[in-house]
Amino acid sequence: MSESLRVPPSTTVIGLKTVGIGCIMLLPLLLLHARGVGEAVIAIADLCFLGWCALEADWRWLRTPWVWVAGAWWLWLVVCSLPLPWFHLGEGSLHSTVQALAVVRFLLLAAAAEHLFLRPEPVRTWLFVLSVLAVLWIALNSLIQMITGRNIIGWPRGPDGELTGPFGTPRAGPALSRLLLPALLPPVAELLDTRGLIQKVAAYVLLFIGFATMILIGQRMPLVLTLFGLVIVALLMRQLRPVVLAVALAGAVLLAASPVVAPQAYHRLVQSFSSQLEHFSTSSYGMMYARAWEIGRQNPISGLGYDGFGTGCAQPRYFRPTFDGSIPDGGGAAFCWHHPHNYYFEALVDGGFVGLGLFCAMVLAWMITLGRGLWRNPVPIRVALFATAAFEFWPIQSSTSLVSMPIGGWLFLMLGWGLAEARWPRQHPMVDMVDPSPDPPMPARPW
């Protein structure tokens, strides 16, 4: 139907879209301080999206390639979680089935953000502003806590000396690592693109302050992932390579001085991390990964269904020696947790090798979509969101469960934002720093 013959949207349609956009705008605040409410807001956004699709009779988003792959992974997870003990499925009973069905809410959030709620450029710009404010809130609380011992709210450091930012528990690092690049890369790129020494110095200082805050927080994996993200930024944007190199070197100097400047951070980032790597096989992470592998080996087709690690880890039939063979029972049940602290081992335990293969295909589909055209036209906001997704899905890391809040919320919010930026090119890009090359820029390609 041509635009001239298109029926104007009804008040209900406009209302559903407006409420959905409002839910997306609320998520950064809710993921920081009200993750339970954030769960409800995600559900509301999904329902608004589905209602809009039904009223507009517009289901074209179902043709998106990644939706097909993600749908196949989710359906397999549901099948593996059905309470059918004679097929060795769904060992978590009805609870496992319900939780597996509920996983679709995160996939719908990413699709809704990509196809509808984040389609308008001003909405994406407001999401950027909210991300910047969230970064400032976390950084300000962290720095005040480092100086005074307590954050603005009055909470002290974490149990091992970590800076908790605006939280009562050590959650500042994971949240900041997911927001840092999308919030900092566009202004850093714009400052570098402006003539004048002061602006260029400001770009170096801004990125260093962000990275230094990650170091001072004292959480190992978020810092490593942030550094990995900066490496990806440097590979895609040659204009930022000197900045990234300078910031990495300055960060190394800060880390070397941390025994004096921040001894708690030094203990966690250097001493504790080195010891954990040296004895990885007998660490809690090494024992969890060995147990997850054994569960997958014994249930190669279907795994144990959703929350399979929580139901299977303590069962003696999965007790096997650690990777180095030093502990005969693999640690017994003392270290068991709800999930194996790795997305890929989690996919293996929940859905067997079939589920793991579908999960890998889903991640690959997302990364291909996010990275489309970035080599020739590395728009900073897209590069930042691509790098964030890349380190989020990097297989060699410890992580939460894929859909546990708040990290699951950050993951799929950033993913949906990145997919929207890839699908709807900006008329006024947030600093379009095209890499100098004789090749013409790649035109936008709709699905």
Secondary structure, 3 states (H helix, E strand, C coil): CCHHHCCCCCHHHHHHHHHHHHHHHHHHHHHHHCHHHHHHHHHHHHHHHHHHHHHHCCCHHHHCHHHHHHHHHHHHHHHHCCCCHHHCCCCCHHHHHHHHHHCHHHHHHHHHHHHHHCCCHHHHHHHHHHHHHHHHHHHHHHHHHHHHCECCCCCECCCCCCCCCCCCCCCHHHHHHHHHHHHHHHHHHHHHHCCCHHHHHHHHHHHHHHHHHHHHHCCHHHHHHHHHHHHHHHHHCHHHHHHHHHHHHHHHHHHHHHHHHCHHHHHHHHHHHHHHHHCHHHCHHHHHHHHHHHHHHHCCCCCCCCCHHHHHCCCHHHCCCCCCCCCCCCCCCCCCCCCCCCHHHHHHHHHHHHHHHHHHHHHHHHHHHHHCCCCCCCCHHHHHHHHHHHHHCCCCCCCCCCCCCCHHHHHHHHHHHHHHHHHCCCCCCCCCCCCCCCCCCCCCCCC
